[in-house]
Amino acid sequence: MKKQGKALAIDHNLFDELWKIGPQKLPTNVVIEAETIEESALPTEEVKEAPKEEEKEFTLSEADWDKRVLEAFKRTCVECVEPEDLPMEPSDFQKLLLEFTIEGKNKLEIKKSSYKKLGKLLDMMSTGKNGQGFIDYFESKQKGHKIITKIYTSKISDGFVPECRLKRVRGGVLKAVEESKEEQSVTYPQILIDEVFTLGKHIQ
């Protein structure tokens, strides 16, 4: 393999043994010519962000939404509401109901089920006409609207086995969804180096 480059062999330098046995005169008007080597600047590092993954739209059939809303209703009655919480405002019950998420990723949406609204859901779960008999949900003369006055937990629990893998997130489902999105959106820049240069040494 043929070698290329420059080499320098030193025969004699100032104050060495050869200089000592001579007249020991210091040289004057010494001119040293050195070759100037320009160092190429390092290429600018190119920072590219990793492409974001497209969020897949979460879709369920109305029947699947009904199943999840019903399960969330039963779990809210059994796990979340304490006897001292009754009578309970529908809005307070809804806050507890919406703490349940679908596998911790998607919020529960009553409007996508056949119930459409919380009032209709509570009516269909109540001891009223055509209801399931799980709760007492009647109009209060003092409040001027319907409230939940009693929950029949034994009837709800009879033969009930959760199947929809709902996950309860205390403090609100929106917080859980936002945190999940933030974790997924965290990306790290990719540094691409196209060329690498070795710095040269100046001749002194």
Rosetta blueprint (number, residue, H / E / L):
1 M L
2 K L
3 K L
4 Q L
5 G L
6 K L
7 A L
8 L L
9 A L
10 I L
11 D L
12 H L
13 N L
14 L L
15 F L
16 D L
17 E H
18 L H
19 W H
20 K H
21 I L
22 G L
23 P L
24 Q L
25 K L
26 L L
27 P L
28 T L
29 N L
30 V L
31 V L
32 I L
33 E L
34 A L
35 E L
36 T L
37 I L
38 E L
39 E L
40 S L
41 A L
42 L L
43 P L
44 T L
45 E L
46 E E
47 V E
48 K E
49 E L
50 A L
51 P L
52 K L
53 E L
54 E L
55 E L
56 K L
57 E L
58 F L
59 T L
60 L L
61 S L
62 E H
63 A H
64 D H
65 W H
66 D H
67 K H
68 R H
69 V H
70 L H
71 E H
72 A H
73 F H
74 K H
75 R H
76 T H
77 C H
78 V H
79 E H
80 C H
81 V L
82 E L
83 P H
84 E H
85 D H
86 L L
87 P L
88 M E
89 E L
90 P H
91 S H
92 D H
93 F H
94 Q H
95 K H
96 L H
97 L H
98 L L
99 E L
100 F E
101 T E
102 I E
103 E L
104 G L
105 K L
106 N E
107 K E
108 L L
109 E L
110 I H
111 K H
112 K H
113 S L
114 S L
115 Y L
116 K L
117 K L
118 L H
119 G H
120 K H
121 L H
122 L H
123 D H
124 M H
125 M H
126 S E
127 T L
128 G L
129 K L
130 N L
131 G L
132 Q L
133 G L
134 F L
135 I E
136 D E
137 Y E
138 F E
139 E E
140 S L
141 K L
142 Q L
143 K L
144 G L
145 H L
146 K E
147 I E
148 I E
149 T E
150 K E
151 I E
152 Y L
153 T H
154 S H
155 K H
156 I H
157 S H
158 D L
159 G L
160 F L
161 V L
162 P L
163 E L
164 C L
165 R L
166 L E
167 K E
168 R E
169 V L
170 R L
171 G L
172 G L
173 V H
174 L H
175 K H
176 A H
177 V H
178 E H
179 E H
180 S H
181 K H
182 E H
183 E H
184 Q H
185 S H
186 V L
187 T L
188 Y L
189 P L
190 Q E
191 I E
192 L E
193 I L
194 D L
195 E L
196 V L
197 F L
198 T L
199 L L
200 G L
201 K L
202 H L
203 I L
204 Q L
